[in-house]
Amino acid sequence: MDFLSCNSQVMLEKSMGFLWTKQAAILDNIANAETPEYKEKIVTFEESLRQQLEQVQTPSGQGVRRAVAQVLDQAEVQVTVPNEAKRMDDNSVDTTEQMVEAVRNSYQLQYVMQSISTELAVLRSAIRGQ
């Protein structure tokens, strides 16, 4: 099995891409907090991935690992713009909420980076034979 393309490593890669896209959307939202008629960007990944993975739980003819790998490979980050305004100027950005999300997302990015680093350290240790 190729360690760098195993399901856990692919999931970490997809998570990093999701969190990076989410951080960019949050920063766009904060930067446009005072722009009239600006609609907040919302980035989702977990719900669509969960639904796709639930469909895989009963594989027909193929291995679970291969089915999960296909779902992970096809999983995409979704950026949506709801059409609801929170303020009188039709802007839907709540700056406080976005700042909290930015901090939360930052911690999640650190956790994923630490997980990737740990997995690569295990691989490096295995290669060295230690």
C-alpha positions in Angstrom: 0.0 0.0 0.0 1.3 3.4 -0.9 1.4 5.4 2.4 1.2 8.8 0.7 -2.0 7.9 -1.1 -3.7 5.9 1.7 -7.2 7.1 2.8 -6.0 8.8 6.0 -3.4 10.9 4.1 -5.9 11.7 1.4 -8.4 12.8 4.0 -5.8 15.0 5.7 -5.0 16.6 2.3 -8.7 17.2 1.6 -9.2 18.6 5.1 -6.3 21.0 4.5 -7.8 22.2 1.2 -11.2 22.7 2.8 -9.8 24.7 5.7 -7.6 26.8 3.4 -10.7 27.6 1.3 -12.7 28.3 4.4 -10.1 30.7 5.7 -10.0 32.6 2.4 -13.8 32.9 2.5 -13.8 34.1 6.1 -11.1 36.8 5.2 -13.2 37.9 2.2 -16.3 38.2 4.4 -14.4 40.3 7.0 -12.8 42.5 4.3 -16.3 43.2 2.8 -18.2 43.6 6.1 -19.0 47.2 5.3 -19.8 46.7 1.6 -23.5 47.2 0.9 -25.3 44.2 -0.6 -22.3 41.9 0.0 -23.4 38.3 0.8 -21.5 36.1 3.2 -19.6 33.2 1.7 -20.1 29.8 3.5 -17.8 26.9 2.8 -19.0 23.4 3.4 -17.3 20.0 3.1 -18.3 17.8 6.0 -22.0 17.3 5.1 -21.5 16.3 1.5 -18.6 14.0 2.5 -20.7 12.4 5.3 -23.6 11.7 2.9 -21.3 10.2 0.3 -19.5 8.0 2.9 -22.8 6.8 4.4 -23.7 5.5 0.9 -20.5 3.5 0.8 -21.1 1.7 4.1 -22.7 -1.2 2.2 -20.4 -1.8 -0.7 -21.5 -4.0 -3.6 -18.7 -6.1 -4.9 -15.8 -3.9 -4.1 -13.7 -3.4 -1.0 -14.6 -0.8 1.5 -11.2 0.8 1.3 -11.4 1.3 -2.5 -15.0 2.7 -2.2 -13.9 5.1 0.5 -10.9 6.1 -1.6 -13.2 6.9 -4.5 -15.4 9.0 -2.4 -12.5 10.9 -1.0 -11.0 11.5 -4.4 -14.4 12.9 -5.7 -15.1 15.0 -2.6 -15.2 18.7 -3.3 -15.4 21.8 -1.2 -18.6 23.8 -1.8 -18.8 27.6 -1.5 -22.3 28.9 -1.1 -23.7 32.4 -0.9 -27.1 32.4 0.9 -29.5 35.1 -0.2 -30.5 36.4 3.2 -29.5 39.8 4.6 -28.7 40.4 8.3 -28.6 44.2 8.1 -30.5 47.1 6.5 -27.9 47.6 3.8 -28.4 44.0 2.6 -25.0 42.9 3.9 -25.1 39.5 5.5 -21.7 39.5 7.3 -21.6 39.4 11.1 -18.1 40.5 11.9 -18.0 39.0 15.4 -19.1 35.6 14.1 -16.5 35.7 11.3 -13.7 36.6 13.7 -14.7 33.6 15.9 -14.8 31.3 12.9 -11.4 32.6 11.8 -9.8 31.7 15.2 -11.6 28.3 15.2 -10.5 27.6 11.6 -6.9 28.6 12.5 -6.9 26.0 15.3 -8.2 23.4 13.0 -5.5 24.2 10.4 -2.9 23.8 13.1 -4.3 20.4 14.1 -4.3 19.1 10.6 -0.8 20.3 10.0 0.3 18.6 13.2 -1.4 15.3 12.1 0.3 15.5 8.7 3.7 16.1 10.4 3.1 13.2 12.7 2.3 10.8 9.9 5.3 11.9 7.9 7.5 11.5 11.0 6.3 7.9 11.3 7.1 7.2 7.7 10.5 8.8 8.1 11.2 6.6 11.1 10.1 3.5 9.2 12.4 4.4 6.3 15.4 4.9 8.6 14.6 1.6 10.4 14.4 3.2 13.8 
